[in-house]
Amino acid sequence: MRILRLSHSGVVAAWRGRDEALRAAGHVVHLVCAERWDEGGRTVTVSAADRAGADLSAVRTWGTHPALFVYDPRPLWRALGESAWDVLDLHEEPFALASAEFLLLRWLRRCHAPYVIYSAQNITKRYPIPFRWFERTILRHAAGAYPCNQAAGRIMRRKGFPGAAEVVPLGFDPAVFHPAPSRDEPPPGSTVRIGYAGRLAPHKGVATLVAALEPYPQLSLTLCGSGPQEQQLRQLVAERGLSDRVTFAGSRSGEALADFYRSLDVLAVPSLATPSWIEQFCRVAVEAMACGVPVVATDSGALPEVVGDAGVIVPAGDALALGAALAALGADEARRQRLAAAGMTRAGSMTWTQVATQLRRLYGAATHEPLAEPPPVRVVVVAYHRADLLETAIADLHYPVTVVDNSADPQVRAVARRCGATYLDAGRNGGFGAGVNLALLSFDSPADVLLLNPDATISNDAIARMQQQLRAVPDAATIAAPQTDPAGRSARVMWPFPTPAESWRAALGLGRWSRPQFGIGSILMLRAEAIAQVGGFDEDFFLYAEETDWAYRARSMGWRHLLARDLSGSHEAAATSSDPARRETHFAAGHERFSRKHFGALGWTVTRAGVIVGAAGRWALQPARRPAHLARAQRYLRGPMAQETTLSQGAG
């Protein structure tokens, strides 16, 4: 695979490990980075030897803030045109000027390679124009996302990324950061060696760490780093009479930093949680764990996620809790050894080789790389009572069936077991999308997934042909089965996406000329590779529009949707619902939710107006159906989501 990566932080040689690991796996990687950058308070420059290599372009930049700088566009222009890249890896924030610059040049260069985007931002922020425009546009069109923490991934999805964000850690080199060959534990009563590595800046909580140390004379502290707070911290140490227990060791990197870690009994990570910043990853925690040093960290941002069960977590900013944890761990050699072993295991999943493996998988998904062999088909049915219909749907199927029960109905459980299906009790009625997600999470290997309504039926032969037709089209994410109702009449299964323009096309009577774009979820097969890239269903939807949203997200990531040929299934529409008014309310609420999510408040306003105008026109032209058209207009005038909330509160 040919990969073009853009990352200003690639100026640090040690952070190019992911590129080297990808090359070692046989891939072509060209890195474009800043030629000079301020990293951790020191200016780092790409060496002359590294500049001479063919795999790296060190580029002049203008600006010093990670979100407010741009590259010299000429090297980027050349790099985009020098090769037929398979994928572009944009290791910059989606709201950054540099990201917008790179993708503008990509468009002008007519480079059609898909791109994946990085983010560490784990606080939801609303950026000023044009940065929030950059962010939304870049996220909406990305083929993949690899945040370095879970919160950043959730924010990326909330702000427009259509797929499944894969958390990829910031790696390290195990040849540098590893335990000492042997370690002599100090005798009982010895000073416990606490260490800190990182910036000496207020948000890093070093002052809290110094205060935490004071009540415990058995603790000594070495501060490895530099920064704007250094003089203030030196004064604080002197004022508290801790000069004989606190050492300022200056900045270190590479082997010297690894030696520092190995000299410690415990590493402290006292980061604070501020309104504008929380810890986004913390390389030093991973490096220390890799060196066999247990970690005491605060609960700021991603620290609990990074440290996991391999360390001790205390509340951010709480000096008493931090000091107590350090003293307790320092006094318990056996626990330190257990945490050190757990830390080494945990760090082992974050080496550059592991990072490269994750990125390679992400690149494969972004480029719609097919699985080596066609996966099996698994059938998923989300049931809500009506065990009689469920039995008719699955009794004769030869494929593995998973029944997700949203009703906790003993009769549904009995039917599932009698038919040899896997039964999953959802524990609540979270809707169709939540049920599908529960089934997907239960699978231990990729599968093409047939979604089957409990009031629908299809033959084994038709399922096999659906998969054959799906697999014959490399960029097809789904295939829907043609369906008939109980009277044998053909039912419409392919629809245009409910965009604002489509609502007005329908209002003006032009809907018959709309192009079908996706299939409904009553009998719908999802491709395994598309599931891996797009992810699960959005659980904010309830009962309707879940598959519409998923299909729309898949289309934005380059997939399309098919209608199967020469086969048919049956669907008794609405057989599992006994309240038409409630059903219509949920349907309209799904429409509003979809419109707001993908087109914003203005898009919903346009859509809503189109529906109301269309209902009014049909009220005038179709006297026999005036009550239904009036109810539809009233529903959209009052707001479907608000009405759905009222329904839910009434049911509660």
C-alpha positions as CSV (number, residue, x, y, z in Angstrom):
1,M,0.0,0.0,0.0
2,R,1.2,3.5,-0.9
3,I,0.6,6.0,2.0
4,L,1.2,9.7,2.1
5,R,1.3,11.1,5.7
6,L,1.1,14.7,6.9
7,S,2.2,15.4,10.5
8,H,4.0,18.5,11.8
9,S,5.0,16.4,14.9
10,G,7.0,14.2,12.6
11,V,9.8,16.7,13.2
12,V,10.6,14.6,16.3
13,A,12.6,11.6,15.0
14,A,11.4,9.3,17.8
15,W,7.8,9.9,16.7
16,R,8.4,8.6,13.2
17,G,8.3,5.1,14.6
18,R,4.8,4.3,13.1
19,D,6.2,5.2,9.6
20,E,9.2,2.9,10.1
21,A,7.0,0.1,11.3
22,L,4.7,0.5,8.3
23,R,7.7,0.4,5.9
24,A,9.0,-2.7,7.7
25,A,5.7,-4.4,6.9
26,G,6.2,-3.7,3.2
27,H,4.3,-0.5,2.7
28,V,5.5,2.7,0.9
29,V,5.2,5.6,3.3
30,H,6.2,9.2,2.6
31,L,6.0,11.6,5.5
32,V,5.6,15.3,5.1
33,C,6.4,17.1,8.4
34,A,7.5,20.5,9.7
35,E,11.2,21.3,9.3
36,R,11.2,23.1,12.6
37,W,8.8,23.1,15.5
38,D,8.5,23.9,19.2
39,E,7.9,20.6,21.0
40,G,7.6,20.7,24.8
41,G,9.2,24.1,25.1
42,R,12.3,23.3,22.9
43,T,12.8,23.9,19.2
44,V,13.3,20.7,17.3
45,T,14.7,20.6,13.8
46,V,14.8,17.8,11.2
47,S,18.4,16.7,10.8
48,A,20.3,17.0,7.6
49,A,20.7,13.3,7.3
50,D,16.9,12.8,7.6
51,R,16.2,15.5,5.1
52,A,18.4,13.7,2.6
53,G,16.2,10.6,2.7
54,A,13.6,9.9,0.0
55,D,10.9,9.0,2.5
56,L,10.6,12.4,4.2
57,S,9.9,15.9,3.2
58,A,10.7,18.5,5.9
59,V,8.6,21.6,5.0
60,R,8.7,25.2,6.1
61,T,5.8,26.3,8.1
62,W,4.2,29.7,9.0
63,G,2.7,30.0,12.5
64,T,3.4,28.2,15.7
65,H,0.0,27.2,17.1
66,P,-1.0,23.6,16.1
67,A,-4.3,24.8,14.8
68,L,-3.1,28.2,13.3
69,F,-0.2,27.3,11.1
70,V,0.2,26.4,7.4
71,Y,2.8,24.6,5.4
72,D,4.6,25.9,2.4
73,P,2.2,24.6,-0.2
74,R,4.7,23.8,-2.9
75,P,6.2,20.6,-1.3
76,L,2.6,19.5,-0.5
77,W,1.6,20.0,-4.1
78,R,4.5,18.0,-5.4
79,A,4.0,15.2,-2.9
80,L,0.3,14.9,-3.8
81,G,1.2,14.5,-7.5
82,E,4.3,12.3,-7.2
83,S,2.5,9.0,-6.8
84,A,-0.8,7.2,-7.1
85,W,-1.4,7.2,-3.4
86,D,-3.8,4.6,-2.0
87,V,-4.5,6.6,1.1
88,L,-3.7,9.9,2.7
89,D,-3.1,10.1,6.4
90,L,-3.8,13.5,7.9
91,H,-2.2,13.6,11.3
92,E,-3.5,17.1,12.1
93,E,-6.6,18.2,13.9
94,P,-9.7,18.5,11.7
95,F,-10.2,22.1,12.7
96,A,-6.6,23.1,11.9
97,L,-5.7,25.4,9.1
98,A,-3.0,22.9,7.9
99,S,-5.7,20.3,7.4
100,A,-7.9,22.6,5.3
101,E,-4.8,23.6,3.3
102,F,-3.8,20.0,2.6
103,L,-7.3,19.0,1.5
104,L,-7.7,22.1,-0.7
105,L,-4.5,21.2,-2.4
106,R,-5.7,17.6,-2.7
107,W,-8.9,18.9,-4.5
108,L,-6.9,21.2,-6.8
109,R,-4.5,18.4,-7.6
110,R,-7.4,16.1,-8.4
111,C,-6.0,13.5,-6.0
112,H,-8.9,11.0,-5.4
113,A,-7.2,8.9,-2.7
114,P,-9.4,8.7,0.4
115,Y,-8.0,10.3,3.6
116,V,-8.1,9.4,7.3
117,I,-7.9,12.0,10.0
118,Y,-6.4,12.2,13.5
119,S,-7.6,14.0,16.6
120,A,-6.7,14.3,20.3
121,Q,-9.2,16.9,21.2
122,N,-11.3,15.4,24.0
123,I,-13.2,18.5,25.1
124,T,-16.2,19.6,23.0
125,K,-15.5,23.1,21.7
126,R,-17.3,25.3,19.3
127,Y,-14.7,27.0,17.2
128,P,-15.2,30.3,15.5
129,I,-15.9,30.5,11.7
130,P,-14.2,29.4,9.5
131,F,-12.5,26.7,11.8
132,R,-15.8,25.0,12.6
133,W,-16.6,24.9,8.9
134,F,-13.2,23.2,8.3
135,E,-13.9,20.8,11.0
136,R,-17.3,19.7,9.9
137,T,-16.4,19.4,6.2
138,I,-13.2,17.5,6.9
139,L,-14.9,15.1,9.3
140,R,-17.9,14.5,7.0
141,H,-15.8,13.4,4.1
142,A,-13.1,11.4,5.9
143,A,-12.8,7.7,5.1
144,G,-11.4,6.9,8.5
145,A,-10.6,8.5,11.9
146,Y,-8.0,7.5,14.5
147,P,-8.3,9.6,17.7
148,C,-5.8,8.8,20.4
149,N,-8.6,8.7,23.1
150,Q,-12.2,7.6,23.3
151,A,-13.6,11.0,24.1
152,A,-12.0,12.5,21.0
153,G,-13.6,9.7,18.9
154,R,-17.1,10.5,20.3
155,I,-16.6,14.2,19.6
156,M,-15.5,13.4,16.0
157,R,-18.6,11.3,15.4
158,R,-20.8,14.0,17.0
159,K,-19.4,16.7,14.8
160,G,-19.9,14.8,11.6
161,F,-17.5,11.9,11.1
162,P,-19.8,9.2,9.6
163,G,-17.9,6.1,10.5
164,A,-16.4,4.1,13.3
165,A,-13.5,5.9,14.9
166,E,-10.7,3.6,15.9
167,V,-8.7,4.7,18.9
168,V,-5.0,4.4,18.1
169,P,-2.4,5.1,20.8
170,L,0.7,7.3,20.5
171,G,3.3,4.6,20.3
172,F,6.8,4.1,21.7
173,D,10.0,2.2,20.8
174,P,10.4,-0.9,23.0
175,A,14.1,-1.0,22.0
176,V,14.5,2.2,24.1
177,F,11.8,1.9,26.7
178,H,12.1,-1.4,28.4
179,P,12.7,-2.7,32.0
180,A,16.2,-2.9,33.4
181,P,17.8,-6.3,33.0
182,S,17.8,-6.6,36.8
183,R,16.4,-4.4,39.5
184,D,17.5,-4.3,43.2
185,E,14.6,-3.2,45.4
186,P,15.7,-0.8,48.1
187,P,15.7,-2.1,51.7
188,P,12.7,-1.4,53.9
189,G,12.6,2.1,55.2
190,S,14.5,3.5,52.3
191,T,13.4,6.7,50.5
192,V,10.8,6.1,47.9
193,R,11.9,7.5,44.6
194,I,9.0,9.4,42.9
195,G,9.5,10.9,39.5
196,Y,7.7,13.2,37.1
197,A,8.5,13.7,33.4
198,G,7.0,16.4,31.3
199,R,6.4,20.1,30.9
200,L,6.7,22.3,34.0
201,A,3.5,24.2,33.4
202,P,0.5,24.9,35.6
203,H,-2.0,22.6,33.8
204,K,0.4,19.6,34.4
205,G,-0.3,19.8,38.2
206,V,3.3,19.8,39.3
207,A,2.6,22.2,42.1
208,T,-0.1,19.8,43.4
209,L,2.5,17.0,43.3
210,V,5.0,19.1,45.4
211,A,2.2,19.8,47.9
212,A,1.3,16.1,48.0
213,L,4.9,15.2,48.9
214,E,5.2,17.4,52.0
215,P,3.5,15.3,54.6
216,Y,5.5,12.2,53.7
217,P,9.2,12.5,54.6
218,Q,9.9,9.0,53.1
219,L,9.1,10.3,49.6
220,S,11.7,12.0,47.4
221,L,10.8,13.6,44.0
222,T,12.8,14.2,40.8
223,L,11.3,16.5,38.2
224,C,12.5,15.7,34.7
225,G,11.5,18.5,32.3
226,S,11.4,22.2,31.8
227,G,8.8,24.9,31.1
228,P,7.4,28.3,32.1
229,Q,6.6,27.3,35.7
230,E,10.1,26.1,36.6
231,Q,11.1,29.2,38.6
232,Q,7.8,29.3,40.4
233,L,8.1,25.6,41.3
234,R,11.7,26.1,42.6
235,Q,10.4,28.9,44.8
236,L,7.5,26.7,46.0
237,V,9.9,23.9,46.9
238,A,12.2,26.3,48.9
239,E,9.2,27.9,50.7
240,R,8.0,24.5,51.8
241,G,11.4,23.3,53.0
242,L,11.6,20.5,50.5
243,S,14.9,21.4,48.7
244,D,16.6,18.3,50.1
245,R,13.8,16.0,48.8
246,V,13.0,17.6,45.4
247,T,15.5,17.6,42.5
248,F,15.2,19.4,39.2
249,A,16.8,17.2,36.6
250,G,16.1,19.2,33.4
251,S,14.8,17.8,30.1
252,R,15.7,14.3,28.8
253,S,14.8,12.2,25.9
254,G,15.5,8.9,24.4
255,E,17.8,6.6,26.3
256,A,18.4,9.2,29.0
257,L,14.7,9.5,29.6
258,A,14.4,5.7,29.7
259,D,17.2,5.5,32.3
260,F,15.4,8.1,34.4
261,Y,12.2,6.0,34.4
262,R,14.2,2.9,35.4
263,S,15.7,4.8,38.4
264,L,12.2,5.3,39.9
265,D,10.0,3.4,42.3
266,V,6.8,5.2,41.1
267,L,6.0,7.7,38.3
268,A,3.5,10.4,39.2
269,V,1.3,12.0,36.5
270,P,-0.5,14.8,38.4
271,S,-2.3,16.5,35.4
272,L,-5.1,18.8,36.3
273,A,-8.5,19.1,34.6
274,T,-9.2,22.6,33.4
275,P,-12.1,24.0,31.4
276,S,-9.9,24.3,28.2
277,W,-7.6,21.3,28.7
278,I,-7.5,17.8,30.0
279,E,-4.9,15.1,29.4
280,Q,-5.3,13.8,25.9
281,F,-3.0,10.7,26.1
282,C,0.2,10.9,28.1
283,R,3.2,9.3,26.5
284,V,5.2,9.3,29.7
285,A,2.8,7.0,31.4
286,V,3.1,4.5,28.6
287,E,6.9,4.8,28.5
288,A,7.2,4.4,32.3
289,M,4.9,1.3,32.2
290,A,7.1,-0.1,29.4
291,C,10.1,0.4,31.7
292,G,8.5,-1.6,34.5
293,V,7.6,1.4,36.7
294,P,4.2,1.6,38.3
295,V,2.2,4.8,37.7
296,V,0.0,7.0,40.0
297,A,-2.0,9.3,37.8
298,T,-5.0,11.6,38.2
299,D,-8.3,11.1,36.5
300,S,-7.7,14.0,34.1
301,G,-9.0,13.2,30.6
302,A,-7.6,10.1,29.0
303,L,-5.3,9.0,31.9
304,P,-7.6,6.4,33.3
305,E,-8.1,5.0,29.8
306,V,-4.3,4.9,29.2
307,V,-3.3,3.6,32.6
308,G,-6.2,1.2,33.1
309,D,-5.7,-1.4,35.8
310,A,-1.9,-1.0,35.6
311,G,-1.8,1.9,37.9
312,V,-3.5,3.9,40.7
313,I,-5.9,6.7,39.7
314,V,-6.7,9.7,42.1
315,P,-8.9,12.8,41.6
316,A,-7.2,15.6,39.7
317,G,-6.1,18.5,41.8
318,D,-6.4,16.5,45.1
319,A,-3.0,16.8,46.8
320,L,-4.1,14.7,49.8
321,A,-5.3,11.8,47.7
322,L,-2.2,12.0,45.5
323,G,0.2,12.0,48.5
324,A,-1.7,9.1,50.2
325,A,-1.6,7.0,47.0
326,L,2.1,7.6,46.5
327,A,3.0,6.8,50.1
328,A,0.8,3.7,50.1
329,L,2.3,2.3,46.9
330,G,5.8,3.2,47.9
331,A,5.4,1.1,51.1
332,D,3.9,-1.9,49.3
333,E,6.6,-3.6,47.3
334,A,4.4,-6.5,46.3
335,R,1.8,-4.2,44.8
336,R,4.4,-2.2,43.0
337,Q,5.6,-5.4,41.3
338,R,2.1,-6.5,40.4
339,L,1.3,-3.1,38.8
340,A,4.7,-3.1,37.1
341,A,3.9,-6.4,35.5
342,A,0.4,-5.2,34.4
343,G,1.9,-2.0,33.1
344,M,4.4,-3.8,30.9
345,T,1.7,-6.0,29.4
346,R,-0.5,-3.0,28.8
347,A,2.3,-1.0,27.2
348,G,3.0,-4.0,24.9
349,S,-0.2,-3.1,23.0
350,M,1.1,0.4,22.3
351,T,4.4,-0.3,20.5
352,W,5.0,1.2,17.1
353,T,4.5,-2.2,15.6
354,Q,1.1,-2.5,17.2
355,V,0.2,1.1,16.1
356,A,1.2,0.3,12.5
357,T,-1.0,-2.8,12.6
358,Q,-4.0,-0.8,13.7
359,L,-3.3,1.9,11.1
360,R,-2.9,-0.7,8.3
361,R,-6.3,-2.1,9.3
362,L,-7.7,1.4,9.2
363,Y,-6.2,2.1,5.8
364,G,-7.7,-1.1,4.5
365,A,-11.2,-0.1,5.6
366,A,-10.7,3.4,4.2
367,T,-9.9,1.9,0.7
368,H,-12.7,-0.7,0.9
369,E,-10.1,-3.4,0.8
370,P,-12.0,-6.7,0.5
371,L,-11.6,-9.6,3.0
372,A,-9.3,-12.4,1.8
373,E,-12.3,-14.8,1.7
374,P,-16.0,-14.0,1.6
375,P,-17.3,-14.1,5.2
376,P,-20.3,-16.2,6.4
377,V,-23.8,-14.8,6.5
378,R,-25.3,-14.2,9.9
379,V,-29.0,-13.3,10.4
380,V,-30.0,-10.8,13.0
381,V,-33.6,-10.4,14.1
382,V,-34.7,-7.7,16.6
383,A,-37.9,-8.9,18.2
384,Y,-40.5,-7.2,20.3
385,H,-43.1,-9.8,21.4
386,R,-45.0,-11.6,18.6
387,A,-43.2,-14.9,19.0
388,D,-45.5,-16.4,16.4
389,L,-44.2,-14.1,13.7
390,L,-40.6,-14.7,14.8
391,E,-41.0,-18.5,14.5
392,T,-42.3,-18.1,11.0
393,A,-39.4,-15.9,10.1
394,I,-36.5,-18.1,11.3
395,A,-37.8,-21.7,11.7
396,D,-36.5,-22.8,8.3
397,L,-33.3,-20.8,8.0
398,H,-30.1,-22.7,7.8
399,Y,-27.9,-19.7,8.6
400,P,-26.7,-18.8,12.1
401,V,-29.5,-16.6,13.6
402,T,-29.2,-14.1,16.5
403,V,-32.4,-12.9,18.1
404,V,-32.2,-9.8,20.1
405,D,-35.3,-9.5,22.3
406,N,-36.3,-5.9,23.2
407,S,-39.3,-7.2,25.2
408,A,-37.7,-9.8,27.5
409,D,-40.6,-12.1,26.4
410,P,-40.3,-15.7,27.6
411,Q,-42.2,-16.8,24.4
412,V,-39.6,-15.1,22.2
413,R,-36.8,-16.8,24.2
414,A,-38.5,-20.2,23.8
415,V,-38.9,-19.7,20.0
416,A,-35.3,-18.7,19.6
417,R,-34.0,-21.7,21.5
418,R,-36.4,-24.1,19.7
419,C,-35.1,-22.8,16.3
420,G,-31.5,-23.1,17.4
421,A,-30.9,-19.3,17.4
422,T,-28.6,-17.4,19.7
423,Y,-30.8,-15.4,22.1
424,L,-29.8,-12.0,23.5
425,D,-32.0,-10.2,26.0
426,A,-31.5,-6.5,25.4
427,G,-32.7,-5.6,28.9
428,R,-34.6,-2.7,27.5
429,N,-36.5,-1.6,24.4
430,G,-33.7,0.6,22.9
431,G,-35.1,0.3,19.4
432,F,-34.0,-1.4,16.3
433,G,-30.6,0.2,16.0
434,A,-29.6,-0.6,19.6
435,G,-30.7,-4.2,19.1
436,V,-28.6,-4.6,15.9
437,N,-25.6,-3.1,17.7
438,L,-25.9,-5.6,20.5
439,A,-25.9,-8.4,18.0
440,L,-22.9,-7.0,16.1
441,L,-20.9,-6.7,19.3
442,S,-21.6,-10.4,20.1
443,F,-19.9,-11.6,16.8
444,D,-16.3,-12.6,17.2
445,S,-15.4,-12.5,13.5
446,P,-16.5,-10.5,10.4
447,A,-19.8,-11.5,8.7
448,D,-22.2,-10.3,6.1
449,V,-25.2,-9.5,8.2
450,L,-28.8,-10.1,7.1
451,L,-31.2,-7.9,9.0
452,L,-34.6,-9.6,9.0
453,N,-37.7,-8.2,10.6
454,P,-39.7,-10.7,12.6
455,D,-42.7,-10.0,10.3
456,A,-40.6,-10.8,7.2
457,T,-39.6,-14.1,5.6
458,I,-37.0,-15.1,3.0
459,S,-35.7,-18.4,1.8
460,N,-32.2,-19.8,2.3
461,D,-31.6,-19.8,-1.5
462,A,-32.6,-16.2,-1.7
463,I,-30.2,-15.3,1.1
464,A,-27.4,-17.1,-0.7
465,R,-28.1,-15.2,-3.9
466,M,-28.3,-11.9,-2.1
467,Q,-24.8,-12.4,-0.8
468,Q,-23.5,-13.5,-4.3
469,Q,-25.0,-10.3,-5.8
470,L,-23.6,-8.1,-3.0
471,R,-20.1,-9.6,-3.3
472,A,-20.1,-9.1,-7.1
473,V,-20.1,-5.3,-6.6
474,P,-17.0,-4.2,-4.7
475,D,-18.3,-0.9,-3.6
476,A,-21.8,-2.2,-2.5
477,A,-22.5,-1.8,1.3
478,T,-26.0,-3.2,1.3
479,I,-28.4,-5.2,-0.8
480,A,-32.2,-5.1,-0.2
481,A,-34.5,-7.9,-1.2
482,P,-37.6,-7.2,-3.2
483,Q,-40.7,-7.8,-1.1
484,T,-44.4,-8.6,-1.3
485,D,-47.1,-8.0,1.2
486,P,-49.4,-10.9,2.4
487,A,-51.7,-10.2,-0.6
488,G,-48.8,-10.7,-3.0
489,R,-48.5,-7.0,-4.0
490,S,-45.0,-5.7,-4.5
491,A,-43.8,-3.4,-1.8
492,R,-41.5,-0.4,-2.3
493,V,-38.1,-1.2,-0.7
494,M,-35.8,1.3,-2.3
495,W,-36.1,5.0,-1.5
496,P,-34.3,8.3,-2.0
497,F,-32.6,9.8,1.0
498,P,-34.9,12.3,2.8
499,T,-32.8,15.4,2.1
500,P,-34.3,18.9,2.2
501,A,-34.4,19.0,-1.6
502,E,-36.2,15.7,-1.6
503,S,-38.9,17.0,0.7
504,W,-39.7,19.8,-1.7
505,R,-39.5,17.4,-4.7
506,A,-42.2,15.3,-3.0
507,A,-44.2,18.4,-2.1
508,L,-44.3,19.5,-5.7
509,G,-45.4,16.1,-6.9
510,L,-42.0,15.3,-8.5
511,G,-41.1,12.4,-6.2
512,R,-41.8,9.7,-8.8
513,W,-38.7,10.9,-10.7
514,S,-36.4,10.6,-7.6
515,R,-33.6,8.1,-7.9
516,P,-33.8,5.2,-5.3
517,Q,-30.7,5.4,-3.2
518,F,-31.1,2.9,-0.3
519,G,-33.1,-0.1,0.9
520,I,-35.3,-0.4,3.9
521,G,-34.2,-2.6,6.8
522,S,-36.9,-5.3,6.8
523,I,-34.8,-7.7,4.6
524,L,-31.4,-6.0,4.2
525,M,-27.9,-7.5,4.0
526,L,-24.9,-5.4,5.2
527,R,-21.4,-6.1,3.9
528,A,-18.8,-7.0,6.5
529,E,-16.3,-4.5,5.2
530,A,-18.8,-1.7,5.3
531,I,-19.8,-2.6,8.9
532,A,-16.1,-2.4,9.8
533,Q,-15.7,1.1,8.3
534,V,-19.1,2.7,9.0
535,G,-19.6,1.0,12.4
536,G,-22.9,0.3,14.1
537,F,-26.3,2.0,14.0
538,D,-26.9,5.4,15.7
539,E,-28.8,4.6,18.8
540,D,-30.3,8.1,19.0
541,F,-32.8,6.8,16.4
542,F,-35.8,4.8,17.7
543,L,-37.7,2.4,15.5
544,Y,-37.4,4.4,12.2
545,A,-34.6,5.9,10.1
546,E,-31.8,3.8,11.7
547,E,-31.0,2.1,8.4
548,T,-31.5,5.4,6.5
549,D,-28.9,7.1,8.7
550,W,-26.5,4.1,8.4
551,A,-26.9,4.0,4.6
552,Y,-26.4,7.7,4.3
553,R,-23.2,7.5,6.3
554,A,-22.0,4.6,4.2
555,R,-22.7,6.5,1.0
556,S,-20.6,9.5,2.3
557,M,-17.7,7.0,2.7
558,G,-17.9,5.9,-0.9
559,W,-20.3,2.9,-0.7
560,R,-23.5,2.4,-2.6
561,H,-26.7,0.3,-2.1
562,L,-28.3,-2.3,-4.3
563,L,-31.6,-4.0,-4.9
564,A,-31.4,-7.7,-5.4
565,R,-32.5,-9.3,-8.7
566,D,-34.5,-12.5,-9.4
567,L,-35.5,-13.2,-5.8
568,S,-38.1,-12.0,-3.3
569,G,-39.1,-12.1,0.3
570,S,-42.4,-11.2,2.1
571,H,-43.0,-8.5,4.6
572,E,-46.2,-8.0,6.7
573,A,-45.5,-4.3,7.2
574,A,-46.4,-2.9,10.7
575,A,-47.4,-6.3,11.9
576,T,-45.5,-5.8,15.1
577,S,-47.2,-2.4,15.8
578,S,-50.8,-1.9,16.9
579,D,-50.9,1.9,17.2
580,P,-50.7,3.7,13.9
581,A,-50.6,7.2,15.5
582,R,-47.6,6.2,17.7
583,R,-45.9,4.6,14.7
584,E,-46.3,7.7,12.6
585,T,-45.0,9.9,15.4
586,H,-41.9,7.7,15.7
587,F,-41.5,7.8,11.9
588,A,-41.7,11.6,11.8
589,A,-39.3,11.9,14.8
590,G,-36.8,9.8,13.0
591,H,-37.2,12.0,9.9
592,E,-36.5,15.1,12.1
593,R,-33.5,13.5,13.8
594,F,-32.0,12.4,10.5
595,S,-32.5,15.9,9.0
596,R,-31.0,17.7,12.0
597,K,-28.1,15.4,12.2
598,H,-27.0,15.6,8.6
599,F,-28.3,19.0,7.5
600,G,-28.5,21.1,10.7
601,A,-31.2,23.3,12.0
602,L,-31.6,25.1,8.7
603,G,-31.8,21.9,6.8
604,W,-34.6,20.7,9.1
605,T,-36.5,24.0,8.7
606,V,-36.4,23.5,4.9
607,T,-37.4,19.9,5.2
608,R,-40.2,20.6,7.6
609,A,-41.6,23.4,5.4
610,G,-41.6,21.0,2.4
611,V,-43.5,18.3,4.3
612,I,-46.1,20.8,5.5
613,V,-46.6,22.3,2.1
614,G,-46.9,18.8,0.6
615,A,-49.4,17.7,3.2
616,A,-51.5,20.9,2.6
617,G,-51.5,20.3,-1.2
618,R,-52.6,16.7,-0.8
619,W,-55.3,17.8,1.7
620,A,-56.7,20.0,-1.1
621,L,-56.4,17.4,-3.8
622,Q,-57.3,14.2,-2.0
623,P,-60.6,14.8,0.0
624,A,-60.9,11.1,1.0
625,R,-57.6,11.2,2.9
626,R,-57.9,14.7,4.4
627,P,-57.7,13.5,8.1
628,A,-54.3,11.7,7.4
629,H,-52.9,14.7,5.6
630,L,-54.1,17.1,8.3
631,A,-52.6,14.9,11.0
632,R,-49.3,14.8,9.1
633,A,-49.2,18.6,8.8
634,Q,-50.0,19.1,12.4
635,R,-47.4,16.6,13.5
636,Y,-44.7,18.5,11.6
637,L,-45.9,21.9,12.7
638,R,-45.8,20.9,16.4
639,G,-42.4,19.1,16.0
640,P,-42.2,15.3,15.8
641,M,-39.3,14.9,18.3
642,A,-41.2,17.0,20.8
643,Q,-44.3,14.8,20.3
644,E,-42.2,11.6,20.6
645,T,-40.9,12.9,24.0
646,T,-44.5,13.5,25.1
647,L,-45.4,10.0,24.1
648,S,-42.5,8.5,26.0
649,Q,-43.3,10.5,29.1
650,G,-46.9,9.3,28.9
651,A,-45.8,5.7,28.5
652,G,-43.5,6.1,31.6
